[in-house]
Amino acid sequence: MAQIYFSSNRAALGEKVLRSLIENPTVFVSKEQATVALARALAATKPAEARKLLESLKGERQAVSQIALTLLAELPQ
């Protein structure tokens, strides 16, 4: 649902959905998945916040950590 909001110029609603999932993960969407999705969505408009979200994942499981590092490298300086 959040991706639909972001693609239809309703970023605030998309961000709200993803932040809710970060706070209350489900069996379908983990906290890590929601964090990565939010960081990707914010990368263009709020790169500092996206960086902060991804930094929090660097110490997670290897696959999650690797995704976070890859996305951190793609963020604008």
Rosetta silent file (secondary structure, phi, psi, omega in degrees, C-alpha in Angstrom):
SEQUENCE: MAQIYFSSNRAALGEKVLRSLIENPTVFVSKEQATVALARALAATKPAEARKLLESLKGERQAVSQIALTLLAELPQ
SCORE:     score description
SCORE:     0.000 S_00000001
   1 L     0.000  -40.147 -179.297    0.000    0.000    0.000 S_00000001
   2 H   -61.208  -39.783  179.628    2.832    2.393    0.844 S_00000001
   3 H   -63.295  -37.266  177.136    4.363    1.963   -2.606 S_00000001
   4 H   -64.134  -43.791  178.070    1.046    2.907   -4.191 S_00000001
   5 H   -60.155  -45.950 -179.143    0.904    6.036   -2.057 S_00000001
   6 H   -63.425  -39.665 -177.818    4.452    7.026   -3.022 S_00000001
   7 H   -75.152  -16.616  179.781    3.816    6.457   -6.724 S_00000001
   8 L  -108.361   29.943  176.240    0.603    8.506   -6.647 S_00000001
   9 L    59.035   33.249  174.204    2.158   11.614   -5.041 S_00000001
  10 L  -122.278   56.653 -174.503    0.849   10.845   -1.565 S_00000001
  11 H   -59.083  -36.430 -178.717    4.245   10.409    0.055 S_00000001
  12 H   -61.222  -40.494  178.157    3.054   11.462    3.508 S_00000001
  13 H   -68.822  -40.424  177.915    0.572    8.580    3.603 S_00000001
  14 H   -62.181  -43.134  178.406    3.191    6.126    2.321 S_00000001
  15 H   -63.679  -40.429  179.484    5.650    7.267    4.955 S_00000001
  16 H   -61.918  -43.587  179.003    2.994    6.931    7.652 S_00000001
  17 H   -62.013  -46.729 -177.680    2.229    3.328    6.607 S_00000001
  18 H   -67.978  -39.008  177.375    5.900    2.337    6.593 S_00000001
  19 H   -64.474  -36.303  176.613    6.643    3.993    9.937 S_00000001
  20 H   -63.732  -40.700  178.193    3.680    2.140   11.391 S_00000001
  21 H   -68.564  -32.852  176.536    5.103   -1.141   10.067 S_00000001
  22 H   -64.892  -42.488  179.949    8.512   -0.334   11.535 S_00000001
  23 H   -73.505  -33.354 -177.002    6.901    0.193   14.929 S_00000001
  24 L  -133.294   73.732 -178.883    4.521   -2.774   14.581 S_00000001
  25 L   -61.740  157.374  179.811    5.968   -5.379   12.178 S_00000001
  26 L  -119.802  177.862  177.074    3.720   -8.165   10.946 S_00000001
  27 L   -70.662  -18.272 -179.109    4.298  -11.739    9.822 S_00000001
  28 L   -93.594  -31.691 -179.185    4.109  -10.426    6.256 S_00000001
  29 L  -131.021  116.051  179.826    6.338   -7.347    6.576 S_00000001
  30 L   -80.595  166.127  176.929    9.315   -7.340    8.930 S_00000001
  31 H   -59.625  -40.779 -179.465   10.742   -4.273   10.607 S_00000001
  32 H   -65.045  -43.017  178.969   13.804   -4.550    8.373 S_00000001
  33 H   -61.706  -44.256  179.882   11.721   -4.733    5.182 S_00000001
  34 H   -65.308  -38.074  179.432    9.722   -1.678    6.166 S_00000001
  35 H   -65.352  -44.819  178.675   12.902    0.212    7.079 S_00000001
  36 H   -63.832  -43.338  179.402   14.546   -0.561    3.733 S_00000001
  37 H   -61.951  -42.138  179.310   11.382    0.401    1.849 S_00000001
  38 H   -66.746  -42.733  178.653   11.136    3.695    3.723 S_00000001
  39 H   -60.866  -42.672  177.656   14.823    4.471    3.159 S_00000001
  40 H   -61.996  -41.710 -178.289   14.420    3.825   -0.580 S_00000001
  41 H   -68.216  -33.187 -177.340   11.362    6.062   -0.713 S_00000001
  42 H   -89.883   -9.538 -172.952   13.090    8.883    1.165 S_00000001
  43 L   -53.763  -42.713 -176.042   16.453    8.642   -0.627 S_00000001
  44 L   -77.073  -37.281 -174.213   15.703   11.334   -3.201 S_00000001
  45 L   -97.832  -31.170 -178.604   13.953   13.860   -0.972 S_00000001
  46 L  -135.845   68.088 -175.405   15.445   13.214    2.485 S_00000001
  47 H   -61.794  -31.760  179.368   18.817   11.496    1.995 S_00000001
  48 H   -65.499  -41.410  178.884   20.004   12.262    5.548 S_00000001
  49 H   -69.388  -38.785  176.835   16.990   10.524    7.036 S_00000001
  50 H   -61.746  -41.660  178.637   17.363    7.603    4.629 S_00000001
  51 H   -61.540  -42.685  179.798   21.015    7.292    5.673 S_00000001
  52 H   -61.597  -43.513  178.773   20.011    7.245    9.353 S_00000001
  53 H   -62.266  -44.329 -178.176   17.479    4.460    8.718 S_00000001
  54 H   -70.073  -35.575  177.791   20.011    2.376    6.792 S_00000001
  55 H   -59.619  -33.908 -178.874   22.750    2.926    9.379 S_00000001
  56 L   -69.022  -16.708 -178.681   20.477    1.305   11.953 S_00000001
  57 L   -96.067   -5.201 -175.854   20.435   -1.889    9.860 S_00000001
  58 L   -62.158  -26.406 -178.197   24.195   -2.318    9.496 S_00000001
  59 L   -95.196    4.569 -178.675   24.393   -4.575   12.553 S_00000001
  60 L   -79.139 -171.662  178.472   21.506   -6.834   11.538 S_00000001
  61 L   -50.139  156.627 -173.198   21.625  -10.241    9.859 S_00000001
  62 H   -56.232  -45.252 -178.393   24.139  -10.520    7.029 S_00000001
  63 H   -63.545  -43.330  179.960   21.596  -10.254    4.187 S_00000001
  64 H   -66.419  -44.061  179.631   19.922   -7.207    5.728 S_00000001
  65 H   -61.084  -41.020 -179.408   23.255   -5.602    6.508 S_00000001
  66 H   -66.068  -40.795  176.492   24.459   -6.121    2.944 S_00000001
  67 H   -61.804  -44.491 -179.876   21.313   -4.526    1.497 S_00000001
  68 H   -61.189  -43.884  179.915   21.744   -1.567    3.841 S_00000001
  69 H   -64.255  -40.845  178.678   25.390   -1.110    2.829 S_00000001
  70 H   -62.245  -45.768  179.589   24.507   -1.295   -0.865 S_00000001
  71 H   -67.923  -34.826  176.380   21.782    1.315   -0.497 S_00000001
  72 H   -61.753  -38.829  179.614   24.043    3.549    1.598 S_00000001
  73 H   -67.638  -25.482 -178.541   26.572    3.538   -1.235 S_00000001
  74 H   -87.141  -12.840 -179.126   23.857    4.633   -3.685 S_00000001
  75 L   -69.453  144.062  175.684   22.684    7.614   -1.613 S_00000001
  76 L   -66.500  147.353 -179.733   23.701   11.079   -2.786 S_00000001
  77 L   -77.238    0.000    0.000   26.380   12.737   -0.697 S_00000001
